[in-house]
């Protein structure tokens, strides 16, 4: 992921991390990465898969509730 556009964004600098527009973009990319990682787990009965799905569901709750 290319972070230079966030480092060069004046709004991100003022916010201290990511501006609203870029935060949404970064969260979307992180969700995609997390979903791809979960889909690579072959054994859907494994504890690893169950843990990954639980993490996805928890992260959706967090992302959905943050402004």
Secondary structure by P-SEA (a helix, b strand, c coil): cccccccccaaaaaaccccaaaaaaaaaaaaaaaaaaaaaccccccaaaaaaaaaaaaaaaaaaacc
